[in-house]
Amino acid sequence: MWSRREFIQRSLLAAGVISLTEKFAADLVNKKDLIKVSILHTNDVHSHVDPFPDNHKRYAGRGGVQNRYNLIKKLRKENKNTLLFDCGDIFQGTPYFNMYGGELELKLMSKMGYDAATMGNHDFDNGMDGFLKVKSNANFPFICSNYDFSGTVLKDKTIPYRIFNKGGIKIGVFGVGIELHGLVDKKLYGNTKYLDPIKTAQKYADLLKQKHQCNLVICLSHLGYKYDGKKLSDSLLATKTSGIDLILGGHTHTFLEKAEKIKNKEGGTTLVNQAGWAGVNIGKVDFYFNKTSKKSLNLFDGNASYLEIK
């Protein structure tokens, strides 16, 4: 015979109720009625290996690879169903890049256990030859869906998407980058062809959701969070596509206190999050799934600012 508490919990699951408290959801995860998938992400780290100095006016003592590693290790221990992504501009910003050309940054990201990254405009700063030279230090893939590198040295060196499995939940990931023309010197990106981000995003969202039956679809973006006018951004991409559950962004160095819910073109919800810059924060968004049906309960808990790295 079920207790009153067990009856309420099972009734809520059967009805597909989406308004659960964090504590209640955690209780259900502990009871193995729900599966919690945690998505961690960074963007625009810009070669910041060391913490900011203690006398820095804004980020005193914050950031640094060692501190980031410690936090990631702690979060993974709390939830084994955790993925870690970066949304571009890994390079450029400190003497480490000038000295090692990105080799150190990729070695450290590999040590921290990144699952995938996409490319930002500054990741072309040493040209494609320079990127290729250090890429072997990354034991994770670069996911670039709307950069066509077929006529360049990066042909077949990136992938358009990848599917991860955490606790039986299929997570499909693709990546879109910003227009390089006018932003990056032509000689640095050569014959790279820029594919329409909206069409590309919809193509891979459909592929991952419909063909591959992914339970969660994530876009790693380096478009920027939001702009005045009609310039394409993460916020605009969310409204012009469907099937994307989460857009993780970069480029604009935006500190979002909480992942923003945006209505997509079919009336569903797409979350958009960005975690500032320089590795002072790690973004975190948690998704909860019914263990049996593998369907999301549409309970989202995400906050970039409280995961300060220090």
SULWOLIN-V413948 format. One record per helix or strand. SS is the DSSP state (~ for helix, > for strand). FROM is the first residue (numbers start at 1). LEN is the number of residues. If there is no record, write none. Layout:
[[SS & FROM & LEN] [SS & FROM & LEN]]
//
This chain:
[[~ & 4 & 12] [~ & 22 & 9] [> & 34 & 9] [~ & 65 & 14] [> & 82 & 5] [~ & 95 & 6] [~ & 103 & 10] [> & 116 & 2] [~ & 121 & 4] [~ & 127 & 9] [> & 141 & 3] [> & 147 & 2] [> & 159 & 1] [> & 161 & 6] [> & 169 & 9] [> & 181 & 1] [> & 184 & 1] [~ & 186 & 4] [> & 193 & 2] [~ & 197 & 15] [> & 216 & 7] [~ & 234 & 6] [> & 246 & 3] [> & 255 & 1] [> & 260 & 4] [> & 269 & 5] [> & 275 & 1] [> & 281 & 1] [> & 283 & 8] [> & 296 & 7] [> & 308 & 1]]
//
